[in-house]
Amino acid sequence: MKPLIFTAIASSILLSGCTIIRPGEVGVKQKLGRLSEKVHLTGSVVYNPFVAKVIKVSVQTNNLELTLSLPSKEGLSINSQISILYKLNQEQVPTIIRNIGLRYETIIANVFRSASADVCAQYFAKDLHSGLRSDIEKAIKVKMMETLNIQGIQIEAVLMKSIQLPPGLSTSIEQKLQAEQDVMRMEFTLKQAKLEADRKIIEAKGTSDAQKIISEGLTGEIIKIRSIEAFMELAKSPNSKIIITDGQTPFLINEEKKNKD
């Protein structure tokens, strides 16, 4: 009986001293308070549960959501929802745990607040709601990387998902955009009208040129030939006709009309 009890206790201790590192995680052993420099990747890790433990940390890309007020160049406060994509450098996980601890998201948030204040203060409020937003995001990311990369935290992207401008400024921007759209629409209409006018001018010029060519080509000889051709066609007709001509231009009198008269 005693051997069975001893075996059960030994098995329990052995199982409690084994942990699994899942994909997307790394593990670092801590023995008697001292942190190992070795980083354990995916798989099983055996340790003495009485004097050691394994600290598991995610090295996947994580998303930190923040909602805060950003300052603008003109001194306005713009409410924004921010998404910070980051991940830990797995080779530097022991350093991160030693220097920052496991509450590194607090450090990331504080670094973002400082970086965003420095960057956004260089832009007007309307810039945060325009095509310059991507430039602002990149500038904040670069500013954050200057501090966090040394610590082993990689910033992959800073995304400003929601920008809430002051009501008056928002209305002003919308009116300006509407005015720009109206100008673009008017320019398009004028351009279409000009193209249509150019088309008509080209068409009229083509007709004029064609008439000019025809008139220049109608010489006396050509008119005589056309007259002869007309006589020949009239001669083929079975109907009786009276043709009065000076030898150059035929004048046809309809026989039926003559009989009625």
Contacts in CASP RR format, 6 or more apart in sequence:
PFRMAT RR
TARGET T0000
AUTHOR 0000-0000-0000
METHOD contacts of the structure
MODEL  1
MKPLIFTAIASSILLSGCTIIRPGEVGVKQKLGRLSEKVHLTGSVVYNPF
VAKVIKVSVQTNNLELTLSLPSKEGLSINSQISILYKLNQEQVPTIIRNI
GLRYETIIANVFRSASADVCAQYFAKDLHSGLRSDIEKAIKVKMMETLNI
QGIQIEAVLMKSIQLPPGLSTSIEQKLQAEQDVMRMEFTLKQAKLEADRK
IIEAKGTSDAQKIISEGLTGEIIKIRSIEAFMELAKSPNSKIIITDGQTP
FLINEEKKNKD
13 49 0 8 1.000
16 49 0 8 1.000
17 46 0 8 1.000
17 47 0 8 1.000
17 48 0 8 1.000
17 49 0 8 1.000
18 44 0 8 1.000
18 45 0 8 1.000
18 46 0 8 1.000
18 47 0 8 1.000
19 44 0 8 1.000
19 45 0 8 1.000
19 47 0 8 1.000
19 54 0 8 1.000
19 56 0 8 1.000
20 43 0 8 1.000
20 44 0 8 1.000
20 45 0 8 1.000
21 27 0 8 1.000
21 40 0 8 1.000
21 41 0 8 1.000
21 42 0 8 1.000
21 43 0 8 1.000
21 44 0 8 1.000
21 45 0 8 1.000
21 54 0 8 1.000
21 56 0 8 1.000
22 42 0 8 1.000
23 42 0 8 1.000
24 42 0 8 1.000
24 58 0 8 1.000
24 59 0 8 1.000
24 60 0 8 1.000
25 42 0 8 1.000
25 56 0 8 1.000
25 57 0 8 1.000
25 58 0 8 1.000
25 59 0 8 1.000
26 39 0 8 1.000
26 40 0 8 1.000
26 41 0 8 1.000
26 56 0 8 1.000
26 57 0 8 1.000
26 59 0 8 1.000
26 90 0 8 1.000
26 93 0 8 1.000
27 39 0 8 1.000
27 40 0 8 1.000
27 41 0 8 1.000
27 45 0 8 1.000
27 54 0 8 1.000
27 55 0 8 1.000
27 56 0 8 1.000
27 57 0 8 1.000
27 93 0 8 1.000
28 35 0 8 1.000
28 36 0 8 1.000
28 38 0 8 1.000
28 39 0 8 1.000
28 40 0 8 1.000
28 54 0 8 1.000
28 55 0 8 1.000
28 57 0 8 1.000
28 93 0 8 1.000
28 94 0 8 1.000
28 97 0 8 1.000
29 35 0 8 1.000
29 36 0 8 1.000
29 38 0 8 1.000
29 40 0 8 1.000
29 45 0 8 1.000
29 47 0 8 1.000
29 52 0 8 1.000
29 53 0 8 1.000
29 54 0 8 1.000
29 55 0 8 1.000
30 36 0 8 1.000
30 52 0 8 1.000
30 53 0 8 1.000
30 54 0 8 1.000
30 55 0 8 1.000
31 47 0 8 1.000
31 48 0 8 1.000
31 51 0 8 1.000
31 52 0 8 1.000
32 51 0 8 1.000
32 52 0 8 1.000
35 55 0 8 1.000
35 94 0 8 1.000
35 97 0 8 1.000
35 98 0 8 1.000
36 94 0 8 1.000
37 94 0 8 1.000
39 90 0 8 1.000
39 91 0 8 1.000
39 93 0 8 1.000
39 94 0 8 1.000
40 54 0 8 1.000
41 90 0 8 1.000
45 54 0 8 1.000
47 53 0 8 1.000
47 54 0 8 1.000
55 97 0 8 1.000
55 102 0 8 1.000
57 88 0 8 1.000
57 93 0 8 1.000
57 96 0 8 1.000
57 97 0 8 1.000
57 102 0 8 1.000
58 88 0 8 1.000
59 87 0 8 1.000
59 88 0 8 1.000
59 89 0 8 1.000
59 90 0 8 1.000
59 93 0 8 1.000
60 87 0 8 1.000
61 85 0 8 1.000
61 86 0 8 1.000
61 87 0 8 1.000
61 156 0 8 1.000
62 85 0 8 1.000
62 86 0 8 1.000
62 87 0 8 1.000
63 83 0 8 1.000
63 84 0 8 1.000
63 85 0 8 1.000
64 83 0 8 1.000
64 84 0 8 1.000
64 86 0 8 1.000
64 105 0 8 1.000
64 108 0 8 1.000
64 109 0 8 1.000
65 81 0 8 1.000
65 82 0 8 1.000
65 83 0 8 1.000
66 81 0 8 1.000
66 82 0 8 1.000
66 83 0 8 1.000
66 84 0 8 1.000
66 109 0 8 1.000
66 112 0 8 1.000
67 79 0 8 1.000
67 80 0 8 1.000
67 81 0 8 1.000
67 82 0 8 1.000
68 79 0 8 1.000
68 80 0 8 1.000
68 82 0 8 1.000
68 113 0 8 1.000
68 116 0 8 1.000
69 77 0 8 1.000
69 78 0 8 1.000
69 79 0 8 1.000
69 80 0 8 1.000
70 77 0 8 1.000
70 78 0 8 1.000
70 79 0 8 1.000
70 80 0 8 1.000
70 116 0 8 1.000
70 117 0 8 1.000
70 120 0 8 1.000
70 128 0 8 1.000
71 77 0 8 1.000
71 78 0 8 1.000
71 117 0 8 1.000
71 120 0 8 1.000
71 121 0 8 1.000
72 78 0 8 1.000
72 120 0 8 1.000
72 121 0 8 1.000
72 123 0 8 1.000
72 124 0 8 1.000
72 125 0 8 1.000
72 128 0 8 1.000
73 121 0 8 1.000
73 122 0 8 1.000
73 123 0 8 1.000
73 124 0 8 1.000
73 125 0 8 1.000
74 124 0 8 1.000
74 125 0 8 1.000
76 125 0 8 1.000
76 165 0 8 1.000
76 166 0 8 1.000
76 169 0 8 1.000
77 166 0 8 1.000
78 120 0 8 1.000
78 125 0 8 1.000
78 128 0 8 1.000
78 163 0 8 1.000
78 164 0 8 1.000
78 165 0 8 1.000
78 166 0 8 1.000
79 163 0 8 1.000
79 164 0 8 1.000
80 128 0 8 1.000
80 160 0 8 1.000
80 161 0 8 1.000
80 162 0 8 1.000
80 163 0 8 1.000
80 164 0 8 1.000
81 160 0 8 1.000
81 161 0 8 1.000
81 162 0 8 1.000
82 112 0 8 1.000
82 116 0 8 1.000
82 158 0 8 1.000
82 159 0 8 1.000
82 160 0 8 1.000
82 161 0 8 1.000
83 157 0 8 1.000
83 158 0 8 1.000
83 159 0 8 1.000
83 161 0 8 1.000
84 108 0 8 1.000
84 109 0 8 1.000
84 112 0 8 1.000
84 144 0 8 1.000
84 155 0 8 1.000
84 157 0 8 1.000
84 158 0 8 1.000
84 159 0 8 1.000
85 155 0 8 1.000
85 156 0 8 1.000
85 157 0 8 1.000
85 158 0 8 1.000
85 159 0 8 1.000
86 108 0 8 1.000
86 148 0 8 1.000
86 153 0 8 1.000
86 154 0 8 1.000
86 155 0 8 1.000
86 156 0 8 1.000
87 153 0 8 1.000
87 154 0 8 1.000
87 156 0 8 1.000
88 96 0 8 1.000
88 104 0 8 1.000
88 152 0 8 1.000
88 153 0 8 1.000
88 154 0 8 1.000
89 96 0 8 1.000
89 152 0 8 1.000
89 153 0 8 1.000
89 154 0 8 1.000
92 151 0 8 1.000
92 152 0 8 1.000
95 151 0 8 1.000
95 152 0 8 1.000
96 104 0 8 1.000
96 151 0 8 1.000
96 152 0 8 1.000
96 153 0 8 1.000
99 151 0 8 1.000
100 107 0 8 1.000
100 151 0 8 1.000
104 153 0 8 1.000
107 148 0 8 1.000
107 151 0 8 1.000
107 153 0 8 1.000
108 144 0 8 1.000
108 148 0 8 1.000
108 153 0 8 1.000
108 155 0 8 1.000
111 144 0 8 1.000
111 147 0 8 1.000
111 148 0 8 1.000
112 140 0 8 1.000
112 144 0 8 1.000
112 158 0 8 1.000
115 140 0 8 1.000
115 143 0 8 1.000
115 144 0 8 1.000
115 147 0 8 1.000
116 140 0 8 1.000
118 143 0 8 1.000
119 136 0 8 1.000
119 139 0 8 1.000
119 140 0 8 1.000
119 143 0 8 1.000
120 128 0 8 1.000
120 136 0 8 1.000
120 140 0 8 1.000
123 132 0 8 1.000
123 136 0 8 1.000
125 165 0 8 1.000
125 166 0 8 1.000
125 169 0 8 1.000
126 165 0 8 1.000
126 169 0 8 1.000
126 173 0 8 1.000
127 133 0 8 1.000
127 136 0 8 1.000
128 136 0 8 1.000
128 160 0 8 1.000
128 163 0 8 1.000
128 165 0 8 1.000
129 163 0 8 1.000
129 165 0 8 1.000
129 170 0 8 1.000
129 173 0 8 1.000
133 160 0 8 1.000
133 163 0 8 1.000
136 160 0 8 1.000
137 157 0 8 1.000
137 158 0 8 1.000
137 159 0 8 1.000
137 160 0 8 1.000
138 158 0 8 1.000
140 158 0 8 1.000
141 155 0 8 1.000
141 157 0 8 1.000
141 158 0 8 1.000
144 155 0 8 1.000
144 158 0 8 1.000
145 154 0 8 1.000
145 155 0 8 1.000
148 154 0 8 1.000
148 155 0 8 1.000
149 155 0 8 1.000
165 173 0 8 1.000
223 248 0 8 1.000
223 249 0 8 1.000
224 248 0 8 1.000
227 245 0 8 1.000
227 247 0 8 1.000
227 248 0 8 1.000
227 249 0 8 1.000
227 250 0 8 1.000
230 250 0 8 1.000
231 243 0 8 1.000
231 245 0 8 1.000
231 250 0 8 1.000
234 241 0 8 1.000
234 243 0 8 1.000
234 250 0 8 1.000
234 252 0 8 1.000
239 255 0 8 1.000
240 255 0 8 1.000
241 252 0 8 1.000
241 253 0 8 1.000
241 254 0 8 1.000
241 255 0 8 1.000
242 252 0 8 1.000
242 253 0 8 1.000
242 255 0 8 1.000
242 258 0 8 1.000
243 250 0 8 1.000
243 251 0 8 1.000
243 252 0 8 1.000
243 253 0 8 1.000
244 250 0 8 1.000
244 251 0 8 1.000
244 253 0 8 1.000
245 251 0 8 1.000
END
